[in-house]
Amino acid sequence: MVLELADVRKSFGAVQALRSGSLRVEAGSIHALIGENGAGKSTLVKIVAGVHRRDGGTFRFRGDDVDFGSTADSKGSGIAVIYQEPTLFPDLSVTENVFMGRMPLGAGRRVDRAAMHTEVEGLFQRLGVHIDPRRPARGLSIADQQIIEIAKAISLDAALLVMDEPTAALSGVEVDRLFAVARSLRDEGRALVFISHRFDEVFDLCDTVTVMRDGAYIGTHQIAETTVPALVAEMVGREVADLFPKTEAAIGDVVLSVEGLTSAGVFRDVSFDVRAGEIVALAGLVGAGRSEIARAVFGIDRYDRGTVRLDGANVRPGRPTVAIRAGMAFVPEDRRQQGLVVDSSVAHNVAGVIRTRLSRLGLISTAAENKAVRPWASRLEVKTNALDMPATTMSGGNQQKVVIAKWLATEPRLLIIDEPTRGIDVGTKSEVHRLLSELAGQGLAVLMISSELPEVLGMADRVLVVCEGRITAELDRSEATPETVMAAATGTTPDRIHLEHDTEMVQEVTA
Amino acid sequence: MSTLEKTPSAGPGSAPRRGPDLAKVTGDLLRSRELAVLVVLLLLVVVATVKSDGFLSGDSWRDLLLTPSILLLLAAGQMLVIITRNVDLSVGSTLGITAYAAGDLMSSGSSPWVAALGAVALGALLGAVNGVIIAFGRVPALVITLGTMLAFRGILLHWAGSDRVNAGEMDPGFLDLGTAQVLTIPVLTIISLVVVVAVGYYLRTSRGGRELYAIGSDPDAAALFGLPIRRRVLGAFIASGALAGLAGVFWATRYGGVSSNAGEGIELQAVAAAVIGGVAIFGGSGSVWGAAIGAFLLVTIDRVLPILGVPDFYQQAVVGALIIGAIVLDRVLASRAERRLAVEREVAP
């Protein structure tokens, strides 16, 4: 047994990210770790990597009890981790990125560049890619960056290799090469942990699978003895249909009209409408350009060509203030960083975007703020005892409600919401969904970006699928199925996707 | 991979990448920054020589090389700190304290060697104060070194009062060093250049040097890589302080007297020299060569502008325009490069 985790717990403030994580990985095997977003997989990985320290539970590596205080500790013990998002130094060369922290020294304690370049070239050959080891990492595609992460992990010669969704940004050929390398590492007797949302990859590559749900261990199976429906049932643990109640709403006139929106290298020829009372979902793989489209529509990023119209009037590009005045609201993906001033009170947060309207002679009084904010807070059932409590003390679900309340105070015509329930525990997810559904019922146009296919299928009246910066499919509620969305998201035709295991492979698109 | 096949065009894929020429272009751009500043510097010297015959001879030549020696040291130290995404505003005050300490040691009978080493050690100590607070307290360097800039100056004022160390109290051999030359090149400048080369060598060839760049390039990634961030940042501040201490020694020997306002405002010149020389203020890139050329340029401008007949009160504005121009140029080049990379990524598959 190389890695043994039992009943590991970890909390961040009030949020319990990991209630009871367990994982046992044997040498010479590839172990899949699966679960929905927010199931606690990444937290578990970060504990293994030494990024976080566990609050409790057992953690054994190669038979010894360990407690890594830093990533250097875990690396030194023989653990290599590839994170979901590549973490490279843009200013340094590819080679230096591979060897940073442990560069080989030659004569006179000088960094041995020649040796490093040779080894990196050998690694790239093994991975079958052509990247110049001497170029800086800045400007590399996500796929290339991921390749560098993989090369780094291999060169560490680790006993345990953890890969957190390494294939999300890779093409088919690259995935095949990665798997070949993974198998050869397994045959050398190393242990690998592979986190993925794609069942075909899990079944293709792994020997064993562990399922997590809501921060807890659910079960471990031999791949040969389990099926996709069985795993999905364990991962979800509830019926998808009950979770996302989008009520029927009268669909009104076109509110948002986007035509031919293009931004070089990011997205091309994006055209779509959103009507009043309608929820339109932008679906697709991470990195397909969904968030970028939304940011351009709202004026955060500039675009090269195309028009954005709200209620028939052109919206000037590149100016969020103009977009807000025209009637747009934007709830970003990362609410702690972009949507919420976490250290400020709820009232401050909600009043933030309507400051100018509330101020008298340039000054804002707390009384005026509270007066303006109270109706929204009560309507959203934000459970805060007092409006002057700092937002940081609230749960993820309530924080998200505060962000939505903030924007509703501007009385928008269109609400753009990026990953409405990311990082929100399952119980409050449905509350956020009910709220969105209600708002649509009142005639608000909603443009929702979501990586969770159940959410997309449950909430959206129409699904726009984005693949590599283009809208590859526009599906009505009746046409949208896991297969059709997945096909458009990966740029294939539905009949090429033979979902041999089951039609309910709803989790795949969350990759 | 039996079922879902993503299109091969999802990324640049296995197709040969256009990496090599890109890297070359980027490398050329980076190098050209130092070159561009060097060209401006040489142009200035040429113009000044044309305008004023004696510019490259005798005392004028010596001053041209000698005056930058102090700023060279400070710019090299500052550059070390800036590439880690920090800044050290206390070096002017450190220079003042250490210059006074060196003079004071000599006037109380110590040998010049003891005085010089003492000053460098004191500078390193003051740098360590900055470094410990910033690296371990996780507070912004801008605020902390602004505080220590005032605090160190305050200590010097308390210590020196209205007193000043005069040339008569210092060792005559020590004072001669200030004007000594080897093959018409001032000794102080030679020492400074040796220091610059040593810093450049360290940054280029040692693990520590590469890690300093990494820390400034992406602090979060540096933490994930398990780099000894605190130790490196502390080291950078100690080096900056020690170099400021050496600059203090230079100050004493060059000017032959130290009062409590020695080195006031020079910290901003050090930052300016680094920035003009292409050191990114947000860390991660730039070279000590650039910072050194920047230091030469700043000092030379001060001397050349009067020769060109630019009135005194415009001189600072010219320097300011140079800094702003350098940063705007950086920004424009960076965003153009980013755009080009984005477009190429799209075209590549």
Interface residues (C-beta under 8 A of the other chain):
Chain A: A49 G50 V51 S70 T71 A72 D73 S74 K75 Y83 T87 L88 F89 P90 D91 L92 S93 E96 M100 G101 M103 L105 R109 R110 V111 G128 V129 H130 I131 D132 R134 R135 P136 R138 G139 S141 I142 A143 D144 A169 L170 S171 G172 V173 E174 V175 D176 R177 F179 R198 D200 E201 D204 A264 G265 V266 E468 G469 M486 T490 G491 T492 R496 I497 H498 L499 E500 E508
Chain B: M1 S2 T3 L4 E5 K6 T7 P8 S9 A10 G11 P12 G13 S14 P16 R17 G19 P20 L22 A23 T26 T205 S206 R207 R210 E211 Y213 A214 G216 S217 D218 D220 A221 A222 A223 L224 F225 G226 L227 P228 A280 G284 S285 A337 E338 R339 L341 A342 V343 E344 R345 E346 A348
